[in-house]
Amino acid sequence: MFLNKLRQLDGNSAGVTMPKDDLRLEGLIDENGELVESHHVHIQRVDDGQWTLELVEGIDTQLK
């Protein structure tokens, strides 16, 4: 089992690392490991110790 580290980002939020191989499979990063473009993810707490993570497409056009 691969474990991801929870990290303090600032005074109001924390973040979790994601394996670049998984991000590459989704087409979110390029062959150099850099983000292809800006992406948004919906994170929802579903139960004690459980969250879902869903990539949201087209959010930039929805906000305009």
N, C-alpha and C positions, 0 to 999 in steps of 0.2 A: 504494500500500500504506500503510495506517495503522499506525503503530508505537505500542505501549503501553510506558510507562516502568516499569521495575522499581524499587521504592523500599524503603528500609530502614524497617521498622515498629518493631522493638525489637531487643534483643540476640539474640533467637532466631529471628526470622522476617523475611521480606520480603514485599512485596505487589506486585501488578500492577494497573494501572488498566484498567477496562473501559468502553467507550463507552456512555454513558447511552441512546443510541438503541437499542442492542442489548438493554440491560436492560429498556427500556420495551416492546419487542416481546415479551419473555418475560413481561411483567406483573409484574416485580420492583420497578419504581419507578412512582410516580404521575406525573401531569401536571406537578407541581412539581419533579420530579427527586429526590424523597425515597423511601427504601426503604418499600415497602408494609408489610412485616413482617420478622421475622428469617428468614434463609435459610441453608442449609448447602450447601456445594459440596465434592464429592470431587475432589481433584487428584491425578493419578497420573503419575509419570514413566514414559514408555514407551520412550524411547531418548535418545541424546545430543542435547540441545537440543530435545526434544519432550515435551510433557505433554498429558494430556487433562483436561478440566474438565467435570464432570457435576453438575447440580443434583439434590440429594437431597430428595425430598418426604417429609413426614410424620416427620421425624427427631425432633421434639419429643415426639410421641406414642409413638415407639419407645423413648425413654429413660425413660419414666415407669413 
